[in-house]
């Protein structure tokens, strides 16, 4: 069965919220495992009211969500050429090209929206994600020193971007 990459819709909210919480169990995301309090109802409202400057893509196989990519844009005139992204793929589906497929869909959308700049942050020790981002053409712009606190330790993040 082929993976379908599509725009998330409000009816995806319950499954998407569950997937986001599952992905956060890796310890490599912004939220600690169990910290996210977003309810499916809140996520459904967010998907329903999302403006034209932002989009959420999901990877689906057999009506099961396996990955997501949030592309969040700015309403501010001087920042409308830029989006910030967050991506997550189910642990059991990592390494199968789903992340790349989500990036392809997002970049096609971004080009249609005349987006020039794509930004993200990633933990310095998340080597698999950094490899994916570099493969997709992202470059490191800077180091955010001790920007994330995990279990009493402070971790660095890379700030990365790609220009279209």
C-alpha positions as CSV (number, residue, x, y, z in Angstrom):
1,X,0.0,0.0,0.0
2,X,1.4,3.4,-0.9
3,X,1.8,6.3,1.5
4,X,-0.5,9.2,0.7
5,X,0.8,12.7,1.6
6,X,-2.1,15.2,2.0
7,X,-3.2,18.3,3.8
8,X,-4.5,17.6,7.3
9,X,-8.2,18.3,7.8
10,X,-10.1,18.8,11.1
11,X,-11.3,15.2,11.1
12,X,-7.6,14.1,11.4
13,X,-7.3,15.9,14.8
14,X,-7.8,12.9,17.1
15,X,-5.3,10.6,15.3
16,X,-2.9,13.5,14.7
17,X,-2.9,14.5,18.4
18,X,-2.2,10.9,19.3
19,X,0.6,10.6,16.7
20,X,2.2,13.8,18.0
21,X,2.3,12.5,21.6
22,X,3.7,9.2,20.4
23,X,6.5,10.9,18.4
24,X,7.4,13.0,21.5
25,X,8.2,9.8,23.3
26,X,11.5,9.9,21.5
27,X,12.8,12.7,23.7
28,X,14.0,14.5,20.6
29,X,11.1,17.0,20.2
30,X,10.4,20.3,21.9
31,X,7.9,18.9,24.4
32,X,8.9,16.3,27.0
33,X,7.0,13.0,26.7
34,X,3.6,13.5,28.2
35,X,4.0,17.3,28.5
36,X,1.8,18.3,25.5
37,X,-1.7,19.1,26.7
38,X,-3.3,19.8,23.3
39,X,-6.6,18.0,23.1
40,X,-8.0,16.6,19.9
41,X,-10.7,19.3,20.1
42,X,-8.1,22.1,20.3
43,X,-6.1,20.6,17.4
44,X,-9.3,20.3,15.4
45,X,-10.1,24.0,16.0
46,X,-6.5,24.9,15.0
47,X,-6.8,22.9,11.7
48,X,-10.2,24.5,11.0
49,X,-9.1,28.1,11.6
50,X,-5.6,27.9,10.1
51,X,-4.8,30.8,7.8
52,X,-3.5,30.6,4.2
53,X,0.0,31.3,5.5
54,X,0.2,27.9,7.3
55,X,-0.5,24.3,6.5
56,X,-0.2,20.8,8.1
57,X,0.6,17.8,5.9
58,X,0.1,14.2,7.0
59,X,1.4,10.9,5.7
60,X,-1.3,8.3,5.7
61,X,-1.3,4.6,4.8
62,X,-4.6,2.6,5.0
63,X,-6.3,5.4,7.0
64,X,-3.5,5.4,9.6
65,X,-1.4,8.5,10.1
66,X,2.3,7.8,10.1
67,X,3.9,11.3,10.0
68,X,3.2,15.0,9.9
69,X,4.8,18.3,9.0
70,X,3.6,21.6,10.3
71,X,4.5,24.7,8.2
72,X,3.7,27.8,10.1
73,X,3.8,31.1,8.4
74,X,3.7,34.7,9.5
75,X,1.0,37.3,8.9
76,X,3.6,40.1,9.4
77,X,4.3,41.7,6.0
78,X,8.1,41.5,6.4
79,X,8.0,37.8,7.4
80,X,5.5,36.5,4.9
81,X,8.2,35.0,2.8
82,X,9.2,32.7,5.6
83,X,7.8,29.6,7.4
84,X,9.0,27.6,10.4
85,X,8.5,23.8,10.3
86,X,8.1,21.0,12.7
87,X,8.1,17.4,11.5
88,X,7.5,14.0,13.1
89,X,7.3,10.4,11.9
90,X,6.1,7.4,13.8
91,X,9.1,5.5,15.3
92,X,8.2,2.3,13.4
93,X,8.0,4.2,10.1
94,X,11.3,6.1,10.3
95,X,13.9,5.5,7.6
96,X,11.3,4.6,5.0
97,X,11.3,8.0,3.1
98,X,8.2,9.4,4.7
99,X,10.1,12.5,6.0
100,X,11.4,13.2,2.5
101,X,7.9,12.8,1.0
102,X,6.5,15.3,3.6
103,X,9.3,17.7,2.6
104,X,8.5,17.4,-1.1
105,X,4.8,18.2,-0.5
106,X,5.7,21.1,1.8
107,X,8.2,22.6,-0.7
108,X,5.7,22.4,-3.6
109,X,3.1,24.2,-1.4
110,X,5.8,26.8,-0.3
111,X,6.8,27.5,-3.9
112,X,3.1,28.0,-4.9
113,X,2.8,30.5,-1.9
114,X,6.0,32.3,-3.0
115,X,7.7,31.3,0.2
116,X,11.4,32.0,0.0
117,X,12.8,30.8,3.4
118,X,12.1,27.6,5.4
119,X,13.4,27.4,9.0
120,X,13.7,24.8,11.7
121,X,15.5,23.9,14.9
122,X,16.9,20.5,15.8
123,X,18.7,19.1,18.8
124,X,22.4,19.0,18.2
125,X,22.5,15.2,19.0
126,X,19.6,14.3,16.7
127,X,21.9,13.0,14.0
128,X,19.2,11.2,11.9
129,X,17.1,14.3,11.7
130,X,20.1,16.5,10.8
131,X,21.0,14.1,8.0
132,X,17.5,14.3,6.6
133,X,17.5,18.1,6.7
134,X,20.9,18.3,5.0
135,X,19.7,15.8,2.4
136,X,16.8,18.1,1.7
137,X,19.1,21.1,1.3
138,X,19.0,22.8,4.7
139,X,22.1,24.4,6.1
140,X,23.2,25.2,9.6
141,X,22.9,28.9,10.3
142,X,23.8,28.9,14.0
143,X,24.0,27.1,17.3
144,X,21.5,27.9,20.0
145,X,23.6,27.1,23.1
146,X,21.9,25.3,26.0
147,X,18.4,26.3,24.6
148,X,16.6,23.1,25.7
149,X,16.6,21.6,29.2
150,X,16.2,17.9,29.3
151,X,16.4,16.0,32.6
152,X,18.5,18.6,34.3
153,X,20.9,18.9,31.4
154,X,21.0,21.7,28.9
155,X,21.2,20.8,25.2
156,X,22.2,22.8,22.2
157,X,20.0,23.2,19.1
158,X,21.0,23.9,15.6
159,X,19.1,26.6,13.7
160,X,18.8,25.5,10.1
161,X,17.2,27.0,7.0
162,X,16.7,26.4,3.3
163,X,16.2,29.1,0.7
164,X,13.9,28.2,-2.2
